[in-house]
Every structure is written in structure tokens, then in C-alpha cells.
């Protein structure tokens, strides 16, 4: 049975729902922190939480294409919201680090970025996310034409750097880290293999016709 076609209004409401649901964990955890319910080190807990959700939204953004290729879910209309949510979480993660952890001492932040490789990788990933967030709108898609797709391929180095940053930030890798990093590696591997897989699919279809 073909899926029911949604009206443009319903489609736009669903996209807004993705933003609302996506931002809920940050708001909820911020509230827990503000009301002293985040344990002994609320700043670290909040910082880690935001980093983890950045990874989760990167995973969801990268999962849209393979799920569509496999015919499991066509979520193209949600991809922009998911990518922007990854950026919002990364920006909040950085702000928590800069404002609450490093108390906005710019020299300490710069020294940390230079000295600790995992912070360097995180900073590069966040910097690369900025042009993607700024151009995630219809006007930029029109203005940049085919260059838009090339620019947005930066999401792959962002995901690789995010995975590296994550694996270096945690002292001991456990199930949670293996699952998140494993999914990112799998999704990046799919992107590399995708052109060949698509070509094989086309040839099979041509042969059948
Ligand atoms: C796309 C960019 C980024 C992603 C995906 C990301 C993701 C993460 C993740 C998943 C963690 C570990 C959470 C956990 O322990 O469970 C983490 C930790 C951390 N990140 Fe990021 N991060 C990014 C950018 C940054 C930036 C720009 C900075 C600061 C300049 C930063 C600073 C930190 C710090 C200090 C920790 C360790 C907190 C601690 O345990 O002491 N991250 N990040």
C-alpha cells in the first residue's frame, strides 16, 4: 500500500515537530542542571550530554540516504532539520565548554585547542559545521547550484572528526561508545561504497528490463 500523501501544511508541521522533539533533551537537561538534579558535576554532565546528542543527530542525518536507498523510509524532508539540530547541539556543547567550563577565558580556550588533540578535532568539526548550517536554506541552495552539494559533503569529515573526538574524549570505551562510533563508521563506509552499489542496482534493473 502506498503511504498516504501529506498536505504541505502537515509536512511543515512534522518538520517543526522534529525541531521541537530534537531540542527537548537539551531543554530538559538544562532544567535538571538549573534545579540541581544533574549530580556532582552538572557542568561536565551537561557538556557530555550535548556532545553525545551532537553525535546522535549526525548519525540520524547520515542515515536518511541509506534508509531511502533501501526503501525503508523516505525522510529527505527531515534531513535539514536533523543536520541543523546536530549543529545546534555542537554549538551548545562548545558554549557550555567555553562559558561554564573555561569561564570565557579566551587564552585558556585557545591553549586547550592547541594542546589537546581531541579538542582540536572537535573544534575543526564545529568550524566545518558552520558553513553547512549557514547554507541550509532554500535561497543558498538556489544561489550555490551544484556547489551546494559539494559544500555539504563536508558532513563526512565532520562525522569522522566527531567520531575521533568522541573516542579520544572518553577514557574507557564501552557499549555506548562502540554503538555510536560503529554506526558513524558504518554510515561513512556506506557513502564510500554507495556509487558502486547504485551502479550495480542500475545494471541489474537494465538487465531485467
Ligand atoms: C561536531 C563537533 C563535536 C562533537 C560531535 C562532539 C562530541 C562529543 C562527545 C560525544 C563527547 C563525549 C561525551 C561523553 O563523554 O559521553 C565530547 C566530549 C567533549 N567535548 Fe566535544 N564534540 C564536538 C565539538 C567540541 C568542541 C568544539 C569542543 C571545545 C572546543 C568540545 C569539547 C569537549 C570536551 C571538553 C569534552 C570532554 C568533557 C569531559 O568528559 O571532560 N567538543 N564531545
Boltz pocket constraint, residues with backbone or C-beta under 6 A from the ligand:
constraints:
  - pocket:
      binder: B
      contacts: [[A, 44], [A, 47], [A, 48], [A, 49], [A, 50], [A, 51], [A, 52], [A, 53], [A, 54], [A, 55], [A, 90], [A, 93], [A, 94], [A, 97], [A, 113], [A, 118], [A, 119], [A, 121], [A, 122], [A, 123], [A, 124], [A, 125], [A, 126], [A, 129], [A, 158], [A, 162], [A, 163], [A, 165], [A, 166], [A, 169], [A, 170]]
      max_distance: 6.0
